[in-house]
Amino acid sequence: MKTKTNDVTGKRRKFAAVCRWTARIVGTLLIILILPFAIEYKSDLLAPPPGTLVFFLGTGIIMIGILVGWFRELAGGLISLAGFCLGFAALYSAVGAANVFYVPMALPGVLYLASAGLRHLNHLDGPDKGVKNSGG
């Protein structure tokens, strides 16, 4: 007979896997989409305005965070979201309004953090801790 702990843990494990693989797939697609632009406009990085440099730096940090997230979800999510905040702030200060097309860059970082959090909750809800068997 399955216990309530096993049911909750199993659901969390499945949802964590969905978050992890969605982050990996979406992140990889974003890198594939962004990399050609980065290669094409690398010569523009020689003397751009400082806001543009900060924006490119933030976008680069997002890509590094996505790659780190393949191996370390928590670190990758934090790095990716830090890069997103940096790039978003630079974009907002340069344009004066938030760009809707930049917002999806945060998705892999958020999903990596969700996966890491769910895996941590499963670790906390071991057989002797957390959710108890209701007895029936």
Contacts in CASP RR format, 6 or more apart in sequence:
PFRMAT RR
TARGET T0000
AUTHOR 0000-0000-0000
METHOD contacts of the structure
MODEL  1
MKTKTNDVTGKRRKFAAVCRWTARIVGTLLIILILPFAIEYKSDLLAPPP
GTLVFFLGTGIIMIGILVGWFRELAGGLISLAGFCLGFAALYSAVGAANV
FYVPMALPGVLYLASAGLRHLNHLDGPDKGVKNSGG
3 133 0 8 1.000
4 131 0 8 1.000
4 132 0 8 1.000
4 133 0 8 1.000
4 134 0 8 1.000
5 125 0 8 1.000
5 126 0 8 1.000
5 127 0 8 1.000
5 130 0 8 1.000
5 131 0 8 1.000
5 132 0 8 1.000
5 133 0 8 1.000
8 125 0 8 1.000
8 131 0 8 1.000
9 122 0 8 1.000
9 125 0 8 1.000
9 126 0 8 1.000
10 122 0 8 1.000
12 118 0 8 1.000
12 119 0 8 1.000
12 121 0 8 1.000
12 122 0 8 1.000
12 125 0 8 1.000
13 118 0 8 1.000
13 119 0 8 1.000
13 122 0 8 1.000
15 118 0 8 1.000
16 114 0 8 1.000
16 115 0 8 1.000
16 117 0 8 1.000
16 118 0 8 1.000
16 119 0 8 1.000
16 122 0 8 1.000
17 115 0 8 1.000
19 111 0 8 1.000
19 112 0 8 1.000
19 114 0 8 1.000
19 115 0 8 1.000
19 118 0 8 1.000
20 73 0 8 1.000
20 111 0 8 1.000
20 112 0 8 1.000
20 115 0 8 1.000
22 111 0 8 1.000
23 66 0 8 1.000
23 69 0 8 1.000
23 73 0 8 1.000
23 107 0 8 1.000
23 108 0 8 1.000
23 109 0 8 1.000
23 111 0 8 1.000
23 112 0 8 1.000
23 115 0 8 1.000
24 69 0 8 1.000
24 70 0 8 1.000
24 108 0 8 1.000
26 104 0 8 1.000
26 107 0 8 1.000
26 108 0 8 1.000
26 111 0 8 1.000
27 66 0 8 1.000
27 107 0 8 1.000
27 108 0 8 1.000
28 66 0 8 1.000
30 62 0 8 1.000
30 63 0 8 1.000
30 66 0 8 1.000
30 104 0 8 1.000
30 105 0 8 1.000
30 108 0 8 1.000
31 63 0 8 1.000
31 66 0 8 1.000
31 67 0 8 1.000
34 59 0 8 1.000
34 63 0 8 1.000
35 63 0 8 1.000
38 56 0 8 1.000
38 59 0 8 1.000
38 60 0 8 1.000
44 52 0 8 1.000
45 53 0 8 1.000
45 56 0 8 1.000
48 56 0 8 1.000
49 94 0 8 1.000
51 90 0 8 1.000
51 93 0 8 1.000
51 94 0 8 1.000
52 90 0 8 1.000
52 94 0 8 1.000
54 86 0 8 1.000
54 87 0 8 1.000
54 89 0 8 1.000
54 90 0 8 1.000
55 87 0 8 1.000
55 90 0 8 1.000
55 91 0 8 1.000
55 94 0 8 1.000
57 83 0 8 1.000
57 86 0 8 1.000
57 87 0 8 1.000
58 83 0 8 1.000
58 84 0 8 1.000
58 86 0 8 1.000
58 87 0 8 1.000
58 90 0 8 1.000
59 83 0 8 1.000
59 87 0 8 1.000
59 105 0 8 1.000
60 83 0 8 1.000
61 79 0 8 1.000
61 80 0 8 1.000
61 82 0 8 1.000
61 83 0 8 1.000
61 86 0 8 1.000
62 80 0 8 1.000
62 83 0 8 1.000
62 84 0 8 1.000
62 87 0 8 1.000
62 105 0 8 1.000
62 108 0 8 1.000
64 79 0 8 1.000
64 80 0 8 1.000
65 75 0 8 1.000
65 76 0 8 1.000
65 77 0 8 1.000
65 79 0 8 1.000
65 80 0 8 1.000
65 83 0 8 1.000
65 108 0 8 1.000
65 109 0 8 1.000
66 76 0 8 1.000
66 80 0 8 1.000
66 108 0 8 1.000
66 109 0 8 1.000
68 75 0 8 1.000
68 76 0 8 1.000
68 77 0 8 1.000
68 79 0 8 1.000
68 80 0 8 1.000
69 75 0 8 1.000
69 76 0 8 1.000
69 77 0 8 1.000
69 79 0 8 1.000
69 80 0 8 1.000
69 108 0 8 1.000
69 112 0 8 1.000
73 112 0 8 1.000
73 113 0 8 1.000
73 115 0 8 1.000
73 116 0 8 1.000
73 119 0 8 1.000
74 112 0 8 1.000
74 113 0 8 1.000
74 116 0 8 1.000
74 117 0 8 1.000
76 109 0 8 1.000
76 112 0 8 1.000
77 108 0 8 1.000
77 109 0 8 1.000
77 110 0 8 1.000
77 112 0 8 1.000
77 113 0 8 1.000
77 116 0 8 1.000
78 113 0 8 1.000
80 106 0 8 1.000
80 108 0 8 1.000
80 109 0 8 1.000
80 112 0 8 1.000
81 106 0 8 1.000
81 109 0 8 1.000
81 110 0 8 1.000
81 113 0 8 1.000
84 102 0 8 1.000
84 105 0 8 1.000
84 106 0 8 1.000
84 109 0 8 1.000
87 102 0 8 1.000
88 98 0 8 1.000
88 102 0 8 1.000
91 98 0 8 1.000
91 99 0 8 1.000
91 102 0 8 1.000
92 98 0 8 1.000
124 130 0 8 1.000
125 131 0 8 1.000
END
